[in-house]
Structures are given as structure tokens and as C-alpha cells.
Amino acid sequence: MINTDSALPMAGKRGLILGLANDHSIAYGCAREARSQGADLVASCLNQKASRFVEPLTNALDVRLYACDVEQPGELEALVKRAVEDLGELDFVVHSIAWAPLDDLHGAVIDSSGSGFARAMEVSCHSFAQLAKLCAPHMRRGGSFVTMSYVGASEAVPHYGLMGPVKAALESMVRYMALELGPKGIRVHAVSPGPILTRAASGIDDFDALLLRAHQKAPLGRLVTLEEIASLCIFLCSDASSGMTGQTIYVDAGCHAVA
């Protein structure tokens, strides 16, 4: 049911959040924050195997959960259809999915396979555009799309490899989608968090060293938390950010600002 307590910032807002994996995932943090602020939600995880781990989390939040593998034909369309059936319309969408084949992710960019690069782009980048095409007609009052990037999109980060070019494409996608959807009152952003230990991050080689470098480099002298990332994401989904679109916004304790 939609929470109508007007004292809550997201009361009456209806959203779709993709990419729940466990209680450390950014998508879960966003779902928890959105619900705490009064939003009504539908969420997705990768498949039925993942749903066994995610369902206890979404049940506790009173969030409806569906499986969606964007590589499988028709699954993204089915997810949006179910979300609209459950919610009536949409006010915001959070896209928190990224993937690349391990051989391509762990190798040099110049050694990446064409098929691996294409699959990484399809899952991590083009699916955001597909999602917007499906959801925008159900955002009759305007709304927000938010996706997840990383500083590796704009500078070369050791061991981030193939995902750097993919995230760079995603950030460019955000700008073009903002231009195209702006006349409909729909805003588009990328959030660029500092490194945190998520299931997706665990696939990156030498991730512990990346965490240590970020901690040492950050002007705030620490890493960011899941709660801080989620708070920014839901702010961008709220009316409080109504004058903003087309940006990549960092929540990384200042790492991006330091050489």
C-alpha cells in the first residue's frame, strides 16, 4: 500500500528499484531508505536463486520482489509491467545493476573480447536506456531515473579494467537521456559512490587495495557508507532535487576531487 503520511518526504511516491542481491547491495540500501521515507516500491533481483536470499529483506520492508535478468528477452518488459500493475504508475526508478564476464573483467582492456565487451555494455549500460523507454510512459507526472557509476569512468583505476569504459558510456547515456526526457519532466542522474564491499565489487581484482587507497586519499579520511549512498539516491528521486538533471554526482568522501 502507498504510504500517505504527508510528514514523510517520499509519501505517495512510487518506485522501481533494480539490482537487490543482499543486505550490502546499494539497491537494498536504496529500498530501505525509500521505504523509511514513505515510498511504495517494487524491487528486482537477478533470478529465482537470488530471490531466496533477497525475499527476507524485501518482506521485512513490505516491498514486492520479482526476478529480472536483463539479458533474457522479455524479462525487463515483464518487470516493468508488473511494477505498473502493482503501483499504478511510477515516480522514480533506481538502476543498480552491472556485470561483465570475469575473464574480460580480470584481463587487460586491450585483451577484452568483443562478446564480453558487448555483454558488459548491454547489462550495465544499455539496459538503463531500455528501462527508461519502458518506464517513461508511466511517469505522467514526471519523475527521476538514477543509475550507478564509479570514478573509474573518468580516470583509469588499477584493476577496474573493462568496467571503466562501460561506466563512461553510462555517464554519457545519462546526459543524453536527460536531454531527451527533460521535456516530459523526467530527470536523470548517475550516482558515483566511493568503493564499498558489495557482491559486484567482490569480482574486481585486488579490491582490498582499492578500498585502502580510497581510505587514504579521501579528504574525509574514511570510506562512505551504504546509508550515505542510499540517502543521495533517494534525494535525487525526491521533489527536493526538482531543479537537477543530467549530472554524475559523487558520494565518495571527496576522493574524486584529489589527485
KAQUI-V722804 format. One record per residue. RES is the residue in one letter. D_CENTER is the distance of its C-alpha to the mean C-alpha in whole Angstrom. Layout:
RES_D_CENTER + RES_D_CENTER
This chain:
M_24 + I_23 + N_23 + T_26 + D_26 + S_27 + A_26 + L_23 + P_20 + M_18 + A_21 + G_21 + K_18 + R_16 + G_13 + L_11 + I_8 + L_7 + G_7 + L_10 + A_12 + N_14 + D_15 + H_13 + S_10 + I_7 + A_6 + Y_10 + G_11 + C_9 + A_11 + R_14 + E_14 + A_14 + R_16 + S_18 + Q_18 + G_20 + A_17 + D_18 + L_15 + V_14 + A_12 + S_12 + C_12 + L_14 + N_17 + Q_20 + K_21 + A_17 + S_18 + R_21 + F_19 + V_16 + E_19 + P_21 + L_18 + T_17 + N_21 + A_21 + L_19 + D_20 + V_17 + R_18 + L_16 + Y_16 + A_16 + C_14 + D_15 + V_14 + E_17 + Q_19 + P_21 + G_20 + E_18 + L_15 + E_18 + A_19 + L_16 + V_16 + K_20 + R_19 + A_17 + V_19 + E_22 + D_21 + L_20 + G_22 + E_20 + L_16 + D_16 + F_12 + V_9 + V_5 + H_4 + S_2 + I_6 + A_8 + W_12 + A_16 + P_19 + L_20 + D_24 + D_22 + L_19 + H_22 + G_25 + A_25 + V_24 + I_27 + D_27 + S_24 + S_25 + G_25 + S_23 + G_21 + F_20 + A_19 + R_18 + A_15 + M_15 + E_15 + V_12 + S_10 + C_11 + H_13 + S_11 + F_9 + A_13 + Q_14 + L_12 + A_13 + K_16 + L_17 + C_15 + A_17 + P_20 + H_19 + M_18 + R_22 + R_22 + G_19 + G_16 + S_12 + F_9 + V_6 + T_4 + M_4 + S_8 + Y_11 + V_15 + G_16 + A_15 + S_18 + E_20 + A_21 + V_20 + P_22 + H_21 + Y_18 + G_20 + L_18 + M_15 + G_16 + P_17 + V_14 + K_12 + A_15 + A_15 + L_11 + E_12 + S_15 + M_14 + V_12 + R_16 + Y_17 + M_15 + A_16 + L_20 + E_20 + L_18 + G_20 + P_23 + K_22 + G_20 + I_17 + R_15 + V_12 + H_10 + A_8 + V_8 + S_10 + P_10 + G_14 + P_14 + I_14 + L_15 + T_13 + R_14 + A_12 + A_13 + S_17 + G_17 + I_18 + D_21 + D_23 + F_20 + D_22 + A_24 + L_21 + L_20 + L_24 + R_24 + A_21 + H_23 + Q_26 + K_24 + A_23 + P_25 + L_24 + G_25 + R_22 + L_19 + V_16 + T_15 + L_12 + E_14 + E_14 + I_10 + A_10 + S_13 + L_12 + C_8 + I_11 + F_14 + L_12 + C_12 + S_16 + D_19 + A_19 + S_17 + S_19 + G_21 + M_18 + T_16 + G_15 + Q_14 + T_12 + I_13 + Y_13 + V_13 + D_15 + A_19 + G_20 + C_20 + H_19 + A_22 + V_24 + A_26
